[in-house]
Amino acid sequence: MKILLVLALIILMSFLVSCVFGAQSPDDTFFSNIFPGLSGKWCGNFKYPWFVGVFENLYTWNGTAWISGGLKGDKGDKGDTGDSGFGQGARLYRTTGQTQAVDNESWVTIQFNGALYDTDSCFSGSSNTVMTCKTAGKYMIGGACNFPASGTGVRVIGIYLQSSYFIALHSGVSDTVYGSSLDLTTTRIMAVGETIQLKVFQNSGGSLNIPVDANYIPCFWFQRVGN
């Protein structure tokens, strides 16, 4: 404990002397007398011992003052934003006027013809129902869809993985005035090459056309949020 206190006092004294003599020319004399045999690093016009460098990730010397470097993210490259570079993802939509029919008692895969953004080439117009993972990691995945007014049956929306099984489902009742609005969100650790689709179901007794509002709904998105 005493050793730690002594080291703390030495470090404090180093900084105080740096402030007092900072306007002077660089000089190794003080450093050599206080820390014989230790390597050091220049901070402005003053030299401090190497072990003070543990604070460099939090504070750095800009030539006239100490400035905060912030806490590093996982990548250690974005300062106090904590941004670790998880920019991979996409958000898909359908164009206004291009409705899609959902037959009674049928699961239908939503088709998309545009991307609000696609930072990892996850979507291809030639496979307009699929988003493909290009960078492995943890993903937030979500989608939304509206159904027109109808007083019969239920409405269901689901996220389908690898054209094999659902990883998330959400259902709602029909509405005779405003229609039904469904959305869902889930998380998933995805591997490169895995695909996801957005599917819907209804059993109103007849076919229903999904309303479309460009850039808004129906929509389908996923975003990488972790390794």
VENZIJO-V418561 format. One record per residue. RES is the residue in three letters. SS is DSSP state (alpha for helix, beta for strand, coil for the rest). OMEGA is omega in radians with two decimals (NA if undefined). NEAR is the number of other C-alpha atoms within 8 Angstrom. Layout:
RES:SS:OMEGA:NEAR
RES:SS:OMEGA:NEAR
//
This chain:
MET:coil:3.14:4
LYS:alpha:3.14:5
ILE:alpha:3.12:6
LEU:alpha:3.12:7
LEU:alpha:3.13:8
VAL:alpha:3.12:8
LEU:alpha:3.13:8
ALA:alpha:3.12:8
LEU:alpha:3.13:8
ILE:alpha:3.13:8
ILE:alpha:3.12:9
LEU:alpha:3.14:8
MET:alpha:3.12:8
SER:alpha:-3.13:9
PHE:alpha:3.13:8
LEU:alpha:3.12:8
VAL:alpha:3.10:9
SER:alpha:3.14:11
CYS:alpha:-3.06:7
VAL:alpha:-3.04:7
PHE:alpha:-3.07:9
GLY:coil:-3.12:11
ALA:coil:-3.12:6
GLN:coil:3.12:6
SER:coil:3.11:6
PRO:coil:-3.06:8
ASP:coil:-3.13:8
ASP:coil:-2.98:7
THR:alpha:-3.10:6
PHE:alpha:-3.11:7
PHE:alpha:-3.10:11
SER:alpha:3.14:10
ASN:alpha:-3.08:7
ILE:alpha:-3.08:6
PHE:coil:-3.12:8
PRO:coil:3.07:7
GLY:coil:-3.13:5
LEU:coil:3.01:8
SER:coil:-3.12:6
GLY:beta:-3.14:8
LYS:beta:-3.12:8
TRP:beta:3.08:8
CYS:beta:-3.01:9
GLY:coil:3.11:11
ASN:coil:-3.11:13
PHE:beta:-3.12:11
LYS:beta:3.12:14
TYR:beta:-3.07:11
PRO:beta:-3.05:12
TRP:alpha:-3.03:9
PHE:alpha:3.04:5
VAL:alpha:-3.12:9
GLY:alpha:3.11:7
VAL:alpha:-3.13:6
PHE:alpha:-3.01:7
GLU:coil:3.12:9
ASN:coil:-3.13:10
LEU:coil:-3.11:9
TYR:beta:3.08:11
THR:beta:-3.11:10
TRP:beta:-3.10:10
ASN:coil:3.14:8
GLY:coil:3.13:6
THR:coil:-3.08:6
ALA:coil:3.04:6
TRP:beta:3.11:8
ILE:beta:-3.12:8
SER:beta:3.07:7
GLY:coil:3.12:11
GLY:coil:3.07:10
LEU:coil:-3.10:10
LYS:coil:2.99:13
GLY:coil:-3.12:13
ASP:coil:-3.13:7
LYS:coil:-3.13:9
GLY:coil:-3.03:9
ASP:coil:-3.04:8
LYS:coil:3.11:11
GLY:alpha:-2.99:12
ASP:alpha:3.08:9
THR:alpha:-3.11:9
GLY:coil:-3.12:11
ASP:coil:-3.08:11
SER:coil:3.05:10
GLY:coil:3.14:5
PHE:coil:-3.08:8
GLY:coil:-3.04:8
GLN:coil:3.12:10
GLY:beta:-3.13:13
ALA:beta:3.03:15
ARG:beta:-3.04:12
LEU:beta:3.10:14
TYR:beta:3.01:16
ARG:coil:-3.12:16
THR:coil:3.12:11
THR:coil:3.08:8
GLY:coil:-3.13:6
GLN:coil:-3.13:7
THR:coil:3.10:9
GLN:beta:-3.10:9
ALA:beta:3.05:8
VAL:beta:-3.10:14
ASP:coil:3.11:11
ASN:coil:3.10:12
GLU:coil:-3.11:9
SER:beta:2.95:9
TRP:beta:-3.13:10
VAL:beta:3.10:9
THR:beta:-3.11:9
ILE:coil:3.07:10
GLN:coil:3.14:8
PHE:coil:-3.14:10
ASN:coil:3.09:10
GLY:beta:3.10:9
ALA:beta:3.06:10
LEU:beta:2.94:9
TYR:beta:3.09:8
ASP:beta:-2.99:12
THR:coil:-3.06:9
ASP:coil:-3.13:9
SER:coil:-3.09:7
CYS:coil:-3.01:12
PHE:beta:3.07:12
SER:beta:3.14:9
GLY:coil:3.14:8
SER:coil:3.05:4
SER:beta:-2.86:7
ASN:beta:3.06:10
THR:beta:-2.90:10
VAL:beta:2.84:10
MET:beta:-3.06:10
THR:beta:3.10:11
CYS:coil:3.12:12
LYS:coil:3.11:10
THR:coil:-3.08:8
ALA:coil:3.09:10
GLY:beta:3.09:11
LYS:beta:-3.09:12
TYR:beta:2.85:13
MET:beta:-3.08:12
ILE:beta:-3.13:12
GLY:beta:3.10:12
GLY:beta:3.13:13
ALA:beta:-3.11:13
CYS:beta:3.05:12
ASN:beta:2.99:12
PHE:beta:3.11:12
PRO:coil:-3.12:11
ALA:coil:3.10:11
SER:coil:-3.02:10
GLY:coil:-3.04:8
THR:coil:2.95:8
GLY:coil:-3.13:10
VAL:beta:3.08:11
ARG:beta:-3.09:15
VAL:beta:3.05:12
ILE:beta:-3.10:16
GLY:beta:3.06:13
ILE:beta:-2.99:14
TYR:beta:-3.07:14
LEU:beta:3.00:12
GLN:coil:-3.11:8
SER:coil:-3.03:8
SER:coil:-3.03:6
TYR:beta:3.14:7
PHE:beta:3.02:9
ILE:beta:3.07:9
ALA:beta:3.12:10
LEU:beta:3.05:10
HIS:beta:-3.11:10
SER:beta:3.09:9
GLY:beta:-3.13:10
VAL:beta:3.10:8
SER:coil:3.14:13
ASP:coil:-3.04:10
THR:coil:-3.08:8
VAL:coil:-3.01:6
TYR:coil:-3.05:7
GLY:coil:-3.10:12
SER:beta:3.10:13
SER:beta:-3.09:9
LEU:beta:3.02:13
ASP:beta:3.09:10
LEU:beta:3.12:12
THR:beta:3.08:9
THR:beta:3.06:9
THR:beta:-3.10:8
ARG:beta:2.95:8
ILE:beta:-3.05:8
MET:beta:3.08:10
ALA:coil:3.12:10
VAL:coil:3.12:9
GLY:coil:3.11:7
GLU:coil:-3.08:10
THR:beta:3.06:11
ILE:beta:3.10:12
GLN:beta:3.08:13
LEU:beta:-3.11:13
LYS:beta:3.10:12
VAL:beta:-3.11:13
PHE:beta:3.03:13
GLN:beta:3.10:14
ASN:coil:-3.12:12
SER:coil:-3.06:13
GLY:coil:3.12:8
GLY:coil:-3.14:7
SER:coil:3.09:9
LEU:beta:3.07:11
ASN:beta:3.14:10
ILE:beta:3.07:13
PRO:coil:-3.09:11
VAL:coil:2.98:13
ASP:beta:-3.01:11
ALA:coil:3.13:9
ASN:coil:-3.05:10
TYR:coil:-3.05:8
ILE:beta:-0.01:13
PRO:coil:3.12:14
CYS:beta:-3.10:13
PHE:beta:-3.05:12
TRP:beta:2.90:11
PHE:beta:-3.03:11
GLN:beta:3.12:11
ARG:beta:-3.09:12
VAL:beta:-3.13:10
GLY:beta:-3.13:7
ASN:coil:NA:5
//
